[in-house]
C-alpha cells in the first residue's frame, strides 16, 4: 500500500503555494479541489504513488512569448502571449485562448487546471490547457486585431496541432479572432486541419458551438432541479454577463419556460422585472455581438432598471447563473441570494464564485454546481467539432444538441455517483472526484512522464 506523504490537504496546499508564489487564482483553484477530494485520496492512497498528485498539480509545459504587432498608424506595440499545456494524459491539450488586459500566468494556470477536470467530465478524449494574451481587442480596428492574431499565431504554431493541442475561444476571442488565427495557421502549415475550434460553419465549424456552453449550463440546471423534484418552468433566473454563455443560457431558460430577469456587462446590470422576452434577447444579441455596444443601451430603450457598476445578485430570484468572469459572486452576494430565497446557483463562467460564498450557499442547502461541471458544454461541443473535422463530416443542429444534452446528463450522473451524501448531492465534491479519477488512472497507466 502506498504511503500518504502529507498530514493533510493543507500540508500539500502549502507546498503548492511555496512552489507557485504570487498566483492567487491558481492557489484558489487548487485548494478547492484538494479540500473536496482529500478524503477520497486518503481512502485510495495509490494516487499518492510515483508523485502522481504532485504531477497532477504541475503543468506539463508552459510557453511564454512576445507578440509584436503594428497598429493602423504604424506604431509597434508589444504584448505577451501564453499557452499552458497542463495535462495530456487522456488526450491532446484542449482549452480556450483569452485576450484581456488581466491575463497573467496565475489566471491561465487556474483555467488550465480547471480545464483538465472539466474535459475529463465530458468523457471525451481531451486533455487540458489554456492560453491567451494581455492584448485587449476592444477599441481596435479589424485590421489591428488581424495583425495581432497573425503575430500571436506565428509563435503559437510551433506548439499546437490537431493531435497535440487544439485551442478554442474564450473571453474576447470569438469568431473574428478564431478566423484570423486559423488563417495564419493554415498559411504557415499549408494544411487544413481541425487545429482550432469555434470555427465558422463555412470552414469546419460545428452547429450549436456558440450556444453550447449556455445551453449546457441550463441542461445541468434542469438535471439538478429534476433530482429535487422541481423544474425550470416559471422559475425566475438572474444571469450575469452578456456574452455567448449568458445570452444563450438566457435563451434556453426562456425556451424551457423560465423568466430571465437580468444580464450585465462591465458597465453594470439590467433588471427586467417582467422578464426578458425572446424578442428582446434577439435585440441584445445584435447589440452585443454585431454592434459591440453596452448593455445600458437596451435598458434605456426598454425602460428597464440599470444598476451602474453593480452585479445583479441583489435581484430577488429563484436561480442565479454567474456567467461573466472569475470571483464575481462574493460571500455578501451569496448571503443576499440566500436571504432572497434562491434555490440554485449554477456557474456558467470559470470559478465565478468565491470560496467562502460557495461554502455559505452549501451550508444553506442551495444547490450549487461548479463551472467545471455546468459549463462543460462548450468544450464538449468543441470536442464534437474535432470529431466532425476528423471525419470530414457535419452533424445537424439537432444531432449536436442531442449529443450535448446526453453529455450533460452524464456529467450530472458522475456528480451524483461521487458527490451523493445521504439525500443531498455535493456537486463540487462529485465533479472534482469524478474528473480526477479518469485523469489519475491514465497517469498511473502511462508511468512517470
For each residue, the residues with C-beta under 8 A, 3 or more apart:
1: 45 46
2: 45 46 47 48 49
3: 45 48
4: 41 42 45 48
5: 48
6: 9 11 12 15 48
7: 11
8: 11 12 38
9: 6 12 13 31 34 35 38
10: 13 14
11: 6 7 8 14 15
12: 6 8 9 15 16 34 53
13: 9 10 16 17 27 30 31 34
14: 10 11 17 18
15: 6 11 12 18 19
16: 12 13 19 20 27 30 57
17: 13 14 20 21 27
18: 14 15 21
19: 15 16 58
20: 16 17 23 26 27 106 109
21: 17 18
22: 106
23: 20 26 27 105 106 109 110
24: 27 28 106
25: 28 29 106 107 109 110 326 327 351
26: 20 23 29 30 106 107 109 110 113
27: 13 16 17 20 23 24 30 31
28: 24 25 31 32 110 327 351 355
29: 25 26 32 33 110 113 114 351
30: 13 16 26 27 33 34 57 113
31: 9 13 27 28 34 35 355
32: 28 29 35 36 351 355 358 370 428 432
33: 29 30 36 37 113 117 432 436
34: 9 12 13 30 31 37 38
35: 9 31 32 38
36: 32 33 426 428 429 432 433
37: 33 34 40 41 429 432 433 436
38: 8 9 34 35 41 42
39: 42 43
40: 37 43 44 418 433 436
41: 4 37 38 44 45 47 48 53
42: 4 38 39 45
43: 39 40
44: 40 41 47
45: 1 2 3 4 41 42 48 49
46: 1 2 49 444
47: 2 41 44 52 53 440 444
48: 2 3 4 5 6 41 45 52 53
49: 2 45 46 52 444
50: 55 444 447 448
51: 54 55 448
52: 47 48 49 55 56 440 443 444
53: 12 41 47 48 56 57
54: 51 57 58
55: 50 51 52 58 443 448
56: 52 53 87 436 439 440 443
57: 16 30 53 54 113
58: 19 54 55
59: 62 84 85 86 87 109 112
60: 85 86 87 88
61: 84 85 159
62: 59 82 83 84 85 105 109
63: 81 82 83 84 85 131 156 159
64: 80 81 82 105
65: 80 81 82 155 156
66: 78 79 80 81 155
67: 78 79 80 81 133 135 148 151 152 155
68: 76 77 78 151
69: 76 77 79 135 144 147 148 151
70: 74 75 76 77 147
71: 74 75 77 140 144
72: 141 143 144
73:
74: 70 71
75: 70 71
76: 68 69 70
77: 68 69 70 71
78: 66 67 68
79: 66 67 69 133 134 135 148
80: 64 65 66 67 133 134
81: 63 64 65 66 67 131 132 133 152 155 156
82: 62 63 64 65 103 105 108 131 132 133
83: 62 63 129 130 131 156 159 160 165 167
84: 59 61 62 63 105 108 109 111 112 129 130 131
85: 59 60 61 62 63 88 93 112 127 129 159 165
86: 59 60 93 95 109 112 113 115 116 127 128 129 130
87: 56 59 60 90 93 116 127 128 129 439
88: 60 85 91 92 93 127
89: 127 439 442 443 446
90: 87 119 120 125 126 127 438 439 442
91: 88 94 119 124 125 126 127
92: 88 126 127 161 162 163 164 165 166
93: 85 86 87 88 127 128 129 164 165 166
94: 91 115 119 126 127 128 129 165 166 167 168 379 382 383
95: 86 111 112 115 119 128 129 130 131 167 168 170 379
96: 111 130 131 132 167 168 169 170 173
97: 130 131 132 133 167 168 169 170 173 177 181
98: 103 107 108 111 130 131 132 133 170 171 172 173
99: 103 132 133 135 136 137 171 172 173 177
100: 103 132 134 136 171 172
101: 134 136
102: 107 134
103: 82 98 99 100 107 108 132 133 134
104: 107 108 134
105: 23 62 64 82 84 108 109
106: 20 22 23 24 25 26 109 110
107: 25 26 98 102 103 104 110 111 326
108: 82 84 98 103 104 105 111 112 130 131 132
109: 20 23 25 26 59 62 84 86 105 106 112 113 130
110: 23 25 26 28 29 106 107 113 114 326 350 351
111: 84 95 96 98 107 108 114 115 130 170 350
112: 59 84 85 86 95 108 109 115 116 128 129 130
113: 26 29 30 33 57 86 109 110 116 117 128
114: 29 110 111 117 118 128 350 351 371 372
115: 86 94 95 111 112 118 119 128 129 130 379
116: 86 87 112 113 119 120 127 128 435 439
117: 33 113 114 120 121 128 372 431 432 435 436 439
118: 114 115 121 122 128 371 372 373 375 376 379 435
119: 90 91 94 95 115 116 122 124 126 127 128 376 379 383
120: 90 116 117 123 126 128 434 435 436 438 439
121: 117 118 372 373 376 411 414 431 434 435
122: 118 119 126 376 379 380 383 407 411
123: 120 407 410 438
124: 91 119 379 380 383 407
125: 90 91 383
126: 90 91 92 94 119 120 122 379 383
127: 85 86 87 88 89 90 91 92 93 94 116 119
128: 86 87 93 94 95 112 113 114 115 116 117 118 119 120
129: 83 84 85 86 87 93 94 95 112 115 165 167
130: 83 84 86 95 96 97 98 108 109 111 112 115 170
131: 63 81 82 83 84 95 96 97 98 108 156 167
132: 81 82 96 97 98 99 100 103 108 170 173
133: 67 79 80 81 82 97 98 99 103 148 152
134: 79 80 100 101 102 103 104
135: 67 69 79 99 148 152
136: 99 100 101 139 140 172
137: 99 140 145 148 172 177
138: 172 292
139: 136
140: 71 136 137 144 145 148
141: 72 144 145
142: 145 146 176
143: 72 146 147
144: 69 71 72 140 141 147 148
145: 137 140 141 142 148 149 176 177 180
146: 142 143 149 150 180
147: 69 70 143 144 150 151
148: 67 69 79 133 135 137 140 144 145 151 152
149: 145 146 152 153 177 180 181 184
150: 146 147 153 154 180 183 184
151: 67 68 69 147 148 154 155
152: 67 81 133 135 148 149 155 156 181
153: 149 150 156 157 180 181 184 185 188
154: 150 151 157 184 188
155: 65 66 67 81 151 152 158
156: 63 65 81 83 131 152 153 159 160 167 181
157: 153 154 160 184 185 188 189
158: 155
159: 61 63 83 85 156 164 165
160: 83 156 157 164 165 166 167 185 195
161: 92 164 165 166 193 195
162: 92 166 193 194 195 386 389 390
163: 92
164: 92 93 159 160 161
165: 83 85 92 93 94 129 159 160 161
166: 92 93 94 160 161 162 194 195 196 197 382 386
167: 83 94 95 96 97 129 131 156 160 181 195 196 197
168: 94 95 96 97 178 196 197 198 378 379 382
169: 96 97 173 174 175 177 178 198
170: 95 96 97 98 111 130 132 173
171: 98 99 100 243 325
172: 98 99 100 136 137 138 177
173: 96 97 98 99 132 169 170 177 178 198
174: 169 177 178 198 244 289
175: 169 178 179 198 200 210
176: 142 145 179 180
177: 97 99 137 145 149 169 172 173 174 180 181
178: 168 169 173 174 175 181 182 196 198 199 200
179: 175 176 182 183 199 200 203
180: 145 146 149 150 153 176 177 183 184
181: 97 149 152 153 156 167 177 178 184 185 196
182: 178 179 185 186 195 196 199 203
183: 150 179 180 186 187
184: 149 150 153 154 157 180 181 187 188
185: 153 157 160 181 182 188 189 195 196
186: 182 183 189 190 191 192
187: 183 184 190
188: 153 154 157 184 185
189: 157 185 186 193 195
190: 186 187
191: 186
192: 186 204
193: 161 162 189 389
194: 162 166 197 199 204 385 386 388 389 390
195: 160 161 162 166 167 182 185 189
196: 166 167 168 178 181 182 185 199
197: 166 167 168 194 205 206 209 382 385 386
198: 168 169 173 174 175 178 205 209 210 382 385
199: 178 179 182 194 196 203 204 205 385
200: 175 178 179 203 204 205
201: 205 206 207
202: 205
203: 179 182 199 200
204: 192 194 199 200 385 388 389
205: 197 198 199 200 201 202 209 385
206: 197 201 209 381 382 384 385 388 394 395 400
207: 201 394 395 396 397 400
208: 211 212 215 381 397 400 401 404
209: 197 198 205 206 212 378 381 382 385
210: 175 198 244 248
211: 208 214 215 244 248 251 252
212: 208 209 215 216 248 377 378 380 381 382 400 404
213: 216 217 244 245 248 249 348 375 377 378
214: 211 217 218 244 245 246 247 248 249 250 251 252 323 348 377
215: 208 211 212 218 219 248 249 251 252 377 401 404
216: 212 213 219 220 374 375 376 377 378 380 381 404 407 408
217: 213 214 220 221 245 249 252 321 323 346 347 348 374 375 377
218: 214 215 221 222 232 249 252 253 256
219: 215 216 222 223 252 377 404 405 408 409
220: 216 217 223 224 346 369 373 374 377 408 411 412
221: 217 218 224 225 232 319 321 344 346 369 374
222: 218 219 225 226 231 232 256
223: 219 220 226 227 408 409 412
224: 220 221 227 228 344 346 367 369 412 425 427
225: 221 222 228 230 231 232 235 344 367
226: 222 223 229 230 231
227: 223 224 412 416 425
228: 224 225 343 367
229: 226
230: 225 226 235 343
231: 222 225 226 235 256 257
232: 218 221 222 225 235 237 253 256 257 258 319
233: 256 257 258
234: 257 258 259
235: 225 230 231 232 258 259 318 319
236: 258 259 261 275 316 317 318 319
237: 232 250 253 258 259 260 261 317 318 319 320 321
238: 261 262 312 313 315 317 319 320 321
239: 246 249 250 253 260 261 262 263 264 312 320 321 323 348
240: 246 262 263 264 269 311 312 313 321 322 323 324 328 329 349 352
241: 245 246 263 264 265 322 323 324 325 348 349
242: 246 247 263 264 265 284 288 295
243: 171 246 247 288 323 324
244: 174 210 211 213 214 247 248
245: 213 214 217 241 248 249 323 348 349 375 378
246: 214 239 240 241 242 243 249 250 263 264 321 323 324 348
247: 214 242 243 244 250 251 263 281 284 285 288 289
248: 210 211 212 213 214 215 244 245 251 252
249: 213 214 215 217 218 239 245 246 252 253 321 323 348
250: 214 237 239 246 247 253 254 260 263 276 281
251: 211 214 215 247 248 254 255 278 281
252: 211 214 215 217 218 219 248 249 255 256
253: 218 232 237 239 249 250 256 258 259 260
254: 250 251 257 258 259 260 276 277 278 281
255: 251 252 278
256: 218 222 231 232 233 252 253
257: 231 232 233 234 254
258: 232 233 234 235 236 237 253 254 319
259: 234 235 236 237 253 254 275
260: 237 239 250 253 254 263 272 275 276 281
261: 236 237 238 239 271 272 273 275 276 312 315 317
262: 238 239 240 269 270 271 272 312 315 317
263: 239 240 241 242 246 247 250 260 269 270 276 284 295 312
264: 239 240 241 242 246 268 269 270 295 311 312 324
265: 241 242 268 288 294 295 324
266:
267: 294 295 296 308 309
268: 264 265 295 296 306 307 308 309 310
269: 240 262 263 264 295 306 307 310 311 312 315
270: 262 263 264 295 296 298 299 304 305 306 307
271: 261 262 304 305 306 307 312 315
272: 260 261 262 275 276 280 302 304
273: 261 304 305
274:
275: 236 259 260 261 272
276: 250 254 260 261 263 272 280 281 284
277: 254 280 281
278: 251 254 255 281 282
279: 282 283
280: 272 276 277 283 284 298 302
281: 247 250 251 254 260 276 277 278 284 285
282: 278 279 285 286
283: 279 280 286 287 298 301
284: 242 247 263 276 280 281 287 288 295 298
285: 247 281 282 288 289 290
286: 282 283 289 290 291
287: 283 284 290 291 293 295 297 298
288: 242 243 247 265 284 285 291 292 293 295
289: 174 247 285 286 292
290: 285 286 287
291: 286 287 288
292: 138 288 289
293: 287 288 297
294: 265 267 297
295: 242 263 264 265 267 268 269 270 284 287 288 298 299 306
296: 267 268 270 299 300 306 308
297: 287 293 294 300 301
298: 270 280 283 284 287 295 301 302 304
299: 270 295 296 302 303 304 305 306
300: 296 297 303 306
301: 283 297 298
302: 272 280 298 299
303: 299 300
304: 270 271 272 273 298 299
305: 270 271 273 299
306: 268 269 270 271 295 296 299 300
307: 268 269 270 271 310 312 314
308: 267 268 296
309: 267 268
310: 268 269 307 314
311: 240 264 269 324 328 329 333
312: 238 239 240 261 262 263 264 269 271 307 315
313: 238 240 320 329 333 336 337
314: 307 310 333 336
315: 238 261 262 269 271 312 340
316: 236 340 341
317: 236 237 238 261 262 320 337 340 342
318: 235 236 237 341 342 343 344
319: 221 232 235 236 237 238 258 342 343 344 345 346
320: 237 238 239 313 317 329 337 342 344 345 346
321: 217 221 237 238 239 240 246 249 345 346 347 348
322: 240 241 328 329 345 347 348 349 352 353
323: 214 217 239 240 241 243 245 246 249 348 349 352
324: 240 241 243 246 264 265 311 328 349 352
325: 171 241 328 349 352
326: 25 107 110 349 350 351 352
327: 25 28 330 351 352 353 354
328: 240 311 322 324 325 349 352 353
329: 240 311 313 320 322 333 334 345 352 353 354 357
330: 327 333 334 354 357
331: 334 335 354 356 357 360
332: 335 336
333: 311 313 314 329 330 336 337 357
334: 329 330 331 337 338 345 353 356 357 358 360 361
335: 331 332 338 339 360
336: 313 314 332 333 339 340
337: 313 317 320 333 334 340 342 345 361 366
338: 334 335 341 342 360 361 364 366
339: 335 336
340: 315 316 317 336 337
341: 316 318 338
342: 317 318 319 320 337 338 345 366
343: 228 230 318 319 366 367
344: 221 224 225 318 319 320 366 367 368 369
345: 319 320 321 322 329 334 337 342 353 361 366 367 368 369
346: 217 220 221 224 319 320 321 367 368 369 374
347: 217 321 322 350 351 352 353 369 370 371 374 375
348: 213 214 217 239 241 245 246 249 321 322 323 352 371 374 375
349: 240 241 245 322 323 324 325 326 328 352 371 375
350: 110 111 114 326 347 371 372 375
351: 25 28 29 32 110 114 326 327 347 370 371
352: 240 322 323 324 325 326 327 328 329 347 348 349 371
353: 322 327 328 329 334 345 347 357 358 361 368
354: 327 329 330 331 357 358
355: 28 31 32 358 359
356: 331 334 359 360
357: 329 330 331 333 334 353 354 360 361
358: 32 334 353 354 355 361 362 368 370 428
359: 355 356 362 363
360: 331 334 335 338 356 357 363 364
361: 334 337 338 345 353 357 358 364 366 368
362: 358 359 365 366 368 426 428
363: 359 360
364: 338 360 361
365: 362 424
366: 337 338 342 343 344 345 361 362
367: 224 225 228 343 344 345 346 425 427
368: 344 345 346 353 358 361 362 427 428
369: 220 221 224 344 345 346 347 373 374 415 427 431
370: 32 347 351 358 373 374 427 428 431 432
371: 114 118 347 348 349 350 351 352 374 375
372: 114 117 118 121 350 375 376 431 432 435
373: 118 121 220 369 370 376 411 412 415 427 430 431
374: 216 217 220 221 346 347 348 369 370 371
375: 118 213 216 217 245 347 348 349 350 371 372 378
376: 118 119 121 122 216 372 373 379 380 407 408 411
377: 212 213 214 215 216 217 219 220 380 381 404 407 408
378: 168 209 212 213 216 245 375 381 382
379: 94 95 115 118 119 122 124 126 168 376 382 383
380: 122 124 212 216 376 377 383 384 403 404 407 408
381: 206 208 209 212 216 377 378 384 385 400 404
382: 94 166 168 197 198 206 209 212 378 379 385 386
383: 94 119 122 124 125 126 379 380 386 387
384: 206 380 381 387 388 395 400 403 404
385: 194 197 198 199 204 205 206 209 381 382 388 389
386: 162 166 194 197 382 383 389 390
387: 383 384 390 391
388: 194 204 206 384 385 391 393 394 395
389: 162 193 194 204 385 386 392
390: 162 194 386 387
391: 387 388
392: 389
393: 388
394: 206 207 388
395: 206 207 384 388 399 400 403
396: 207 399 400
397: 207 208 400 401
398: 401 402
399: 395 396 402 403
400: 206 207 208 212 381 384 395 396 397 403 404
401: 208 215 397 398 404 405
402: 398 399 405 406
403: 380 384 395 399 400 406 407
404: 208 212 215 216 219 377 380 381 384 400 401 407 408
405: 219 401 402 408 409
406: 402 403 409 410
407: 122 123 124 216 376 377 380 403 404 410 411
408: 216 219 220 223 376 377 380 404 405 411 412
409: 219 223 405 406 412 413
410: 123 406 407 413 414
411: 121 122 220 373 376 407 408 414 415 431
412: 220 223 224 227 373 408 409 415 416
413: 409 410 416 417
414: 121 410 411 417 418 430 431 434 435
415: 369 373 411 412 418 419 425 427 430 431 434
416: 227 412 413 419 420 425 430
417: 413 414 420 430 434
418: 40 414 415 429 430 433 434 437
419: 415 416 425 426 427 428 429 430 431 433 434
420: 416 417 424 425 426 430
421: 424 425 426 429
422:
423:
424: 365 420 421
425: 224 227 367 415 416 419 420 421 430
426: 36 362 419 420 421 429 430
427: 224 367 368 369 370 373 415 419 430 431
428: 32 36 358 362 368 370 419 431 432
429: 36 37 418 419 421 426 432 433
430: 373 414 415 416 417 418 419 420 425 426 427 433 434
431: 117 121 369 370 372 373 411 414 415 419 427 428 434 435
432: 32 33 36 37 117 370 372 428 429 435 436
433: 36 37 40 418 419 429 430 436 437
434: 120 121 414 415 417 418 419 430 431 437 438
435: 116 117 118 120 121 372 414 431 432 438 439
436: 33 37 40 56 117 120 432 433 439 440
437: 418 433 434 440 441
438: 90 120 123 434 435 441 442
439: 56 87 89 90 116 117 120 435 436 442 443
440: 47 52 56 436 437 443 444
441: 437 438 444 445
442: 89 90 438 439 445 446
443: 52 55 56 89 439 440 446
444: 46 47 49 50 52 440 441
445: 441 442
446: 89 442 443 449
447: 50
448: 50 51 55
449: 446
